[in-house]
C-alpha cells in the first residue's frame, strides 16, 4: 500500500454511460433504450442517475482546490520538495490535507486559483493522517462537508487533486466499498482507518484532495492507493475528519480516550444465535484497574452500543472509544448471557496504543 502524496484540467466526462443499471439498460442522453432481442426488466436506478457530464461540478469545486508544495528537511545541502493536494473548508483560510503531505516540512506553500500563500500547520493527527492548514486570506471559495455515512456503495464520486504535479486534475468513479480498516490497507497498524474505497483515478499527488459526491459535498479525503492494483484508492471518510476538527483547530492535536479492553471479533454464528448484530464486539480481555474494569465489564461480554451508537466491529469500538472524550461518562449496552445490561464507563486518557 502506498500513499498518494502529490492536478491541467483532466476531466473524464461520461457522455454515454452504457449498462447504467444492469444488463439490459443503457443511458444515452438521459433516455433508456433496449435492443429488440432483449426483454425489458425493472431498472435498478432511474436513468437520470447516470450523469452525462461532471463539468459543472468540477468547475464549481475547482476554485476551492489547493496545490500544496513543501520544503522538507535537507538530506545534504539542498532541501527536497514534496507535492500534494488540499481543499478550503472555510472562507477565512482553513484547509484540510493529509498529515503525510506536510510531515517534516520546513515550509508549506499553498496555491489557490493561481495565487500563492504561505501556510501554517494549525494542527495534525498522525494516527488518522489528517492535518489542518491556515493561510492569511478572506473570502475564499470553500467546499461543503458532506455525510460519508449516508453515501452508498455504487454512488458516483469525483476525485480532485494534483497527481504528479498536474494541477486541477479531475477523475470520476464510484464508491467501491466502505469500512476498509487497517487489516485491509497496509498502513501503520496503530492508525485509525475506516476508508472509503473508490475506483476514481487516484495517483501520487492526489493525497489530501477532496472526494466529492454529485452535490459537490466532500465525502472523503483521498489518501492512499493499492500499489500494483488497478483503480483501487482509499479516502478518509469526512465523518471521521469532522469528529477531529474542533480539537485540531482549537488545540492543534487530539487527546484520545480509552475504554481499557482488548476487543475480539464476535463469531457470526454466535451473534445469529443471540439475535444481535454481527458487528457487535466481544470483550476478550479487561485491563485491570482500567475504565472498563471500573464500570463492571467482564471478559466474554458483548458490546452492542457505545455512547448510544451501534458498534459495528472491533475497529469501530476502538475508534468510538478514542474520540469519546477524556473524563466523559458514557453508556455501554452490553449483552451478558441472556441479559442486556447498561453500564456507565468514565473514559481515561490513552497514552500510546
Buried (B, 14 or more C-beta within 10 A) or exposed (E): BEBBBBBEBBBBEBEEBEEBBEEBBBBBEEEBEEEEEEEEEEBEEEBEBBBBEBEEBBEEBBBBBBBBBBBBEEEEEEBEBBBBBBBBBBEBBBBBBBBBBBBEBEEBBBBBEEEEBEBEBBBBBBBBBBBBBBBEBEEBBBBBBBBBEEBEEEBBBBBBBBBEBBBBBBBBBBBBBBBBBBEBBEBEEEBBBBBBBBBBBBBBBBBBBBBBBBEBBBBBBBBBBBEEEEBBBBBBBBBBBBBBBEBBBEEEEBEBBBBBBBBBBBEEEEBEEBEBBBBBBBBBEBBEEBBBBBBBBEEEBBBBBBBEEEBBBBBBBBBBBBBBBEEEEBBBBBBBEEEEEEBEBEBBEBEEE
